Amino acid sequence: MHISAKADYAARALVELASHPEHPLTCEAMASSQGIPFRFLKSVVAELRRAGLVRSQRGCEGGYWLGRPAEEISLLDVVHAVDGEVLTVRGVAPAHLAYPGPAAGLPGLWRTLEERTRDLLGGVSLASLAAGAPRERPLAAVPGLAEGSTV
């Protein structure tokens, strides 16, 4: 599985914003704090803004704020905002795959993997990440994963 640089940088920038809700942060401040290339972060933040995950304020006191409460933004929201699909196989969503013969079962496996990834990412909020402890839930709570393991 591949986590894109855009998704990684977007999540890191949003967690930075969630950690400083009292004032807006500039792209420069987030890039510096997180070690993210400034120009790349600017384009990522523009996508987050279009998705409503951040809002901007102009002026000398300007910068970016979260677009809604950190408790209401999941990592799944972040991935959707910058990458669209959670998981693709050669650029195709698992729902659109069909293989012939002995490989016919693989698309079902890819769909299950996508579903579990969605469940996992959807269960972690920016607030929990900003607090330093992403919500962990037993893997048994995720259908098909081993009991007693944690995410």
C-alpha positions as CSV (number, residue, x, y, z in Angstrom):
1,M,0.0,0.0,0.0
2,H,1.2,3.5,-0.8
3,I,0.5,6.7,1.2
4,S,1.1,9.6,-1.2
5,A,3.3,12.5,-0.2
6,K,0.2,14.7,-0.6
7,A,-1.8,12.7,1.9
8,D,1.1,12.6,4.4
9,Y,1.8,16.3,4.1
10,A,-1.9,17.1,4.3
11,A,-2.4,15.1,7.5
12,R,0.7,16.6,9.1
13,A,-0.4,20.2,8.2
14,L,-3.9,19.5,9.6
15,V,-2.6,18.0,12.8
16,E,-0.4,21.1,13.2
17,L,-3.5,23.3,12.8
18,A,-5.4,21.1,15.3
19,S,-2.6,21.5,17.8
20,H,-2.8,25.4,17.6
21,P,-6.6,26.2,17.5
22,E,-6.1,29.5,19.2
23,H,-4.6,31.3,16.2
24,P,-4.2,30.8,12.4
25,L,-1.0,29.4,11.1
26,T,0.8,30.3,7.9
27,C,1.9,27.8,5.3
28,E,5.5,28.9,6.1
29,A,5.0,28.1,9.8
30,M,3.5,24.7,9.1
31,A,6.1,23.8,6.5
32,S,8.9,24.8,8.8
33,S,7.5,23.0,11.8
34,Q,6.8,19.8,9.9
35,G,9.8,19.8,7.5
36,I,7.6,19.9,4.5
37,P,8.6,21.7,1.2
38,F,6.8,25.1,1.3
39,R,5.7,25.2,-2.4
40,F,4.3,21.6,-2.2
41,L,2.5,22.4,1.0
42,K,0.9,25.5,-0.6
43,S,-0.7,23.4,-3.3
44,V,-1.8,20.8,-0.8
45,V,-3.4,23.4,1.5
46,A,-5.2,24.8,-1.6
47,E,-6.8,21.4,-2.1
48,L,-7.7,21.2,1.6
49,R,-9.3,24.6,1.4
50,R,-11.4,23.5,-1.6
51,A,-12.5,20.5,0.3
52,G,-13.6,22.6,3.3
53,L,-11.0,21.1,5.7
54,V,-9.3,24.5,6.2
55,R,-10.3,28.1,5.9
56,S,-8.1,31.1,5.4
57,Q,-7.8,34.5,6.8
58,R,-6.0,37.3,5.0
59,G,-3.9,40.1,6.5
60,C,-1.1,40.5,9.0
61,E,-2.9,38.3,11.5
62,G,-3.8,35.8,8.7
63,G,-3.2,32.2,8.0
64,Y,-5.1,29.0,8.1
65,W,-7.6,27.5,10.5
66,L,-9.3,24.1,10.5
67,G,-12.5,24.3,8.5
68,R,-14.5,22.4,11.1
69,P,-13.7,21.0,14.6
70,A,-10.7,18.6,14.8
71,E,-12.9,15.9,16.3
72,E,-15.0,16.0,13.1
73,I,-12.1,15.5,10.6
74,S,-10.9,12.0,10.1
75,L,-7.8,10.8,8.2
76,L,-10.3,9.4,5.7
77,D,-11.5,12.9,5.0
78,V,-7.9,14.0,4.5
79,V,-7.2,11.2,2.0
80,H,-10.4,11.9,0.1
81,A,-9.6,15.6,-0.1
82,V,-6.1,15.2,-1.7
83,D,-6.1,11.7,-3.3
84,G,-9.7,10.9,-4.0
85,E,-9.7,7.1,-3.7
86,V,-8.4,5.4,-0.6
87,L,-7.0,2.4,-2.6
88,T,-6.5,1.8,-6.2
89,V,-5.0,-1.1,-8.2
90,R,-3.0,0.3,-11.1
91,G,-5.1,3.4,-10.8
92,V,-8.5,1.6,-10.8
93,A,-10.8,1.5,-7.8
94,P,-11.3,-2.1,-6.6
95,A,-15.0,-1.9,-7.2
96,H,-14.3,-1.7,-10.9
97,L,-12.0,-4.7,-11.1
98,A,-12.7,-8.2,-12.5
99,Y,-10.1,-10.8,-13.3
100,P,-10.5,-14.1,-15.2
101,G,-9.8,-17.6,-14.2
102,P,-7.8,-18.4,-11.1
103,A,-7.3,-14.7,-10.2
104,A,-11.0,-14.1,-10.0
105,G,-10.9,-13.8,-6.2
106,L,-8.3,-11.0,-6.1
107,P,-10.7,-8.1,-6.7
108,G,-12.8,-9.2,-3.7
109,L,-9.6,-9.2,-1.6
110,W,-8.7,-5.7,-2.8
111,R,-12.3,-4.5,-2.0
112,T,-12.0,-6.0,1.5
113,L,-8.6,-4.3,2.0
114,E,-10.1,-1.0,0.8
115,E,-13.1,-1.3,3.2
116,R,-10.8,-2.1,6.2
117,T,-8.5,0.8,5.3
118,R,-11.5,3.1,5.2
119,D,-12.7,1.9,8.6
120,L,-9.3,2.4,10.1
121,L,-8.7,5.9,8.6
122,G,-12.3,6.9,9.4
123,G,-11.8,6.0,13.0
124,V,-8.9,8.4,13.6
125,S,-9.6,12.1,14.1
126,L,-7.3,15.0,13.9
127,A,-8.1,15.8,17.5
128,S,-6.8,12.4,18.7
129,L,-3.6,12.8,16.6
130,A,-3.1,16.3,17.9
131,A,-3.4,15.0,21.5
132,G,-0.6,12.6,20.7
133,A,-2.6,9.4,20.9
134,P,-4.6,8.4,17.9
135,R,-7.7,6.5,18.9
136,E,-6.7,2.9,19.0
137,R,-9.4,0.2,18.7
138,P,-8.9,-3.5,18.9
139,L,-8.5,-5.0,15.5
140,A,-11.2,-7.4,16.4
141,A,-13.5,-4.4,16.0
142,V,-12.5,-4.3,12.4
143,P,-14.1,-7.3,10.7
144,G,-11.7,-10.1,9.8
145,L,-8.7,-8.9,11.8
146,A,-7.1,-10.8,14.6
147,E,-8.6,-10.4,18.1
148,G,-6.4,-8.8,20.7
149,S,-4.3,-6.9,18.2
150,T,-4.5,-3.1,18.1
151,V,-4.2,-0.6,15.4
